[in-house]
Amino acid sequence: MARKRKSIPAFKTEAEERAFWETHDSSDYVDWSKAEPARFANLKPSTKAISLRLSVDLLERIKIAANKRDVPYQSLIKTWLSEKIDAA
C-alpha cells in the first residue's frame, strides 16, 4: 500500500521555505520513486548591461589592478561591487 504523503505548506517567502526544508524530511512530502532527472543546460544568471561613466584616470587604475590580478577589469569591478554590498 502506498504511503500517505503530507501536503507541502504554502510559503510566503523563499526564506520561509528554506527554513522549513532545513528542518523537515522531504520524503514525508514527496514520492521520490516517481522523480525524473532534469537538465537545465542553458541556465544562466540574469544580467543587465549598464552604462557607467568613470574618469579616465580611475578606469586606468582599475585596469592596472585587474592586470595585476590577471582578470578582466569588468570582472574586477563586479567583484568589488559585490564585496562592498555584502559588507554593508
C-alpha positions as CSV (number, residue, x, y, z in Angstrom):
1,M,0.0,0.0,0.0
2,A,1.3,3.4,-0.9
3,R,2.4,5.6,1.9
4,K,0.3,8.7,2.7
5,R,2.3,11.8,2.0
6,K,1.9,15.1,3.9
7,S,0.9,18.1,1.8
8,I,3.6,20.8,1.3
9,P,2.5,24.0,3.1
10,A,2.3,27.3,1.2
11,F,5.2,29.6,1.9
12,K,5.2,33.4,1.9
13,T,8.9,33.8,1.1
14,E,11.8,31.8,-0.2
15,A,13.5,32.2,3.2
16,E,10.5,30.7,4.9
17,E,10.5,27.7,2.6
18,R,14.3,27.3,3.1
19,A,13.8,27.2,6.9
20,F,11.1,24.6,6.5
21,W,13.1,22.2,4.4
22,E,16.1,22.6,6.7
23,T,14.0,21.0,9.5
24,H,11.8,18.6,7.6
25,D,12.5,15.4,5.6
26,S,11.3,15.8,2.0
27,S,10.5,12.0,1.8
28,D,7.5,12.7,4.1
29,Y,6.1,15.1,1.4
30,V,7.5,13.8,-2.0
31,D,7.4,10.4,-3.6
32,W,11.0,10.3,-4.9
33,S,10.4,7.0,-6.6
34,K,8.5,8.9,-9.2
35,A,11.1,11.6,-9.7
36,E,12.7,12.0,-13.1
37,P,16.0,13.6,-13.9
38,A,16.0,17.1,-15.3
39,R,18.7,19.1,-17.1
40,F,19.0,22.9,-17.2
41,A,21.9,23.1,-19.6
42,N,21.4,26.7,-20.7
43,L,20.5,28.1,-17.3
44,K,22.5,31.3,-16.7
45,P,22.1,34.1,-14.2
46,S,20.2,37.1,-15.4
47,T,22.4,40.1,-16.2
48,K,21.8,43.5,-17.4
49,A,24.2,45.8,-19.2
50,I,24.6,49.3,-17.7
51,S,26.5,52.4,-18.7
52,L,28.8,53.8,-16.1
53,R,30.9,56.9,-16.7
54,L,34.3,56.8,-15.0
55,S,37.2,59.2,-15.2
56,V,40.0,58.1,-17.5
57,D,42.4,58.1,-14.5
58,L,40.1,55.9,-12.4
59,L,39.5,53.4,-15.3
60,E,43.2,53.2,-15.9
61,R,43.9,52.4,-12.2
62,I,41.2,49.8,-12.3
63,K,42.7,48.2,-15.4
64,I,46.1,48.2,-13.8
65,A,44.7,46.5,-10.7
66,A,42.9,43.9,-12.9
67,N,46.0,43.3,-14.9
68,K,48.0,42.6,-11.6
69,R,45.3,40.0,-10.7
70,D,45.1,38.6,-14.2
71,V,41.4,39.1,-14.5
72,P,39.3,41.3,-16.9
73,Y,38.7,44.7,-15.5
74,Q,34.9,44.4,-15.8
75,S,35.0,41.2,-13.6
76,L,37.1,43.0,-11.0
77,I,34.6,45.9,-10.9
78,K,31.7,43.4,-10.4
79,T,33.7,41.6,-7.7
80,W,34.5,44.8,-5.8
81,L,30.9,46.0,-6.1
82,S,29.6,42.6,-4.8
83,E,32.1,42.6,-1.9
84,K,31.2,46.2,-0.9
85,I,27.4,45.4,-0.9
86,D,27.9,42.2,1.1
87,A,29.9,44.1,3.7
88,A,27.2,46.8,4.0
